[in-house]
């Protein structure tokens, strides 16, 4: 891997990571408020965000800390809430060079989030690890800094302002799958099916006992499996960057 290629991919990741960083900053303010209510200090909450980078997982963790839960309870709930990242890691492993060293795979796995994953899988050809590093270089500080602001100033902000900031990340995430859905009717159909099944899973009482993280895993595996069987794609890639 040439130094010039590394720099180009890294800078490209930085550019694509700036919108993610802005969305993360806004959303993580609410996490900072939750951390403060759990009795955590600003440094503790900031370090937690820098290392975890998972909104649902962190919120559950802060809630359990506030409730005085044991370490075992926290570990089990975190594993359930963040299990979907196992699927994302598996998917990204199919995008990288088979000869990619373990150290790069571990670093890429550390920074997998819903948004970074969504942008990464849309890259044509092989995924260069430095592209992920570029996104993580700007997204991680945004997430951690937003949490810090939430701890220090979050309770001063009006509730409508915090709620409005939280909506921004959903809009950014939609911008990831809307363009390919407009070009490919199969993708558009799968997106609509995903929306419908997500609504069913979150509405019917029979699914009420399943955690949100497990619902995501079930739907992801089921929809992906059916789509792979019904609409197989050509796995030949040219390996060139877009």
Protein Blocks (a to p, Z undefined) as FASTA:
>chain_A
ZZklmmmmmmmmmmmmmmmmmmmmmmmmmmmmmmmmnopafklmmmmmmmnopaklmmmm
mmmmmnopafklmmmmmmmmmmmmmmmmmmmmmmmcfklcfklmmmmmmmgcfklmmmmm
mpgcjddfklmmmmmmmmmmmmmmmmmmmmmmmmmpcfklmmmmmmmmmmmmmmmmmmmm
mmmmklmmmmmmmmmmmmmmmmmmklmmpcfklmmmmmmmmmmmmmmmmmccdfbdehia
ZZ
